[in-house]
């Protein structure tokens, strides 16, 4: 992997520089996190004491990133599906996010912190009432 880093620096010096925006890294992290089974969505923060759940929209919400020249650190705020094993899901999130960011950007991910903001309960919808007909 050292030769890949050298190649990127060589390219930068000859042709200009490449800078990856923090939001791009945030979107990659958010998408990678929501791909993990057991994740209901990203948490956009606490609104009136209730965690705001963000599904596939605004994937950079619920993600805080710090991007340097060669390294990145990520904080993810997630909502877990009821019944999922939280430690297992958290580890899978960390692995998936690290792999996605490193493979897509070439940055070294130094930490992925997972903050569980809530649990989503799946409620079964009651069956629709039978439709009465006037004539038989």
C-alpha positions, 0 to 999 in steps of 0.5 A: 500500500506504500507504493499507492501512497507514493504514486498519489504524492507523485501525481500531486506534485506534477499535475496539481493536487487532489483534495477530497471534501469532508462531505464526500467522506461523510457521504461514503461513511453514511452509505457504508453504515446504512448497508449494514444489516441491523442499521435502521438509519442515521440519526440527525440529532436530537429534536425535542428529545426524539432522535430524528431518523434519516433513512437514505436521504441526506447520508452525510447527516448523522456523520461527523468527519475530520479529514487531514492530508492522509488520514480521516476520523469518523463519528457516526450517529445511528439508530439500530433496528430492534432485535439486532445485537448492538455490539455486533452491528457496531463492529460491522459498521466500523469495518464497513465504513473503514473499508469503504473510505480507504478503498474509495479515497486512499485515506487512512481511517484512524478511527470510526466511532459509532454512537447508538442514538436509538432503537427503531421498533417495527410495528405491524400495521393492523389489518384493513377493516373488511369492506362492507357491500350494500348488496349481496 
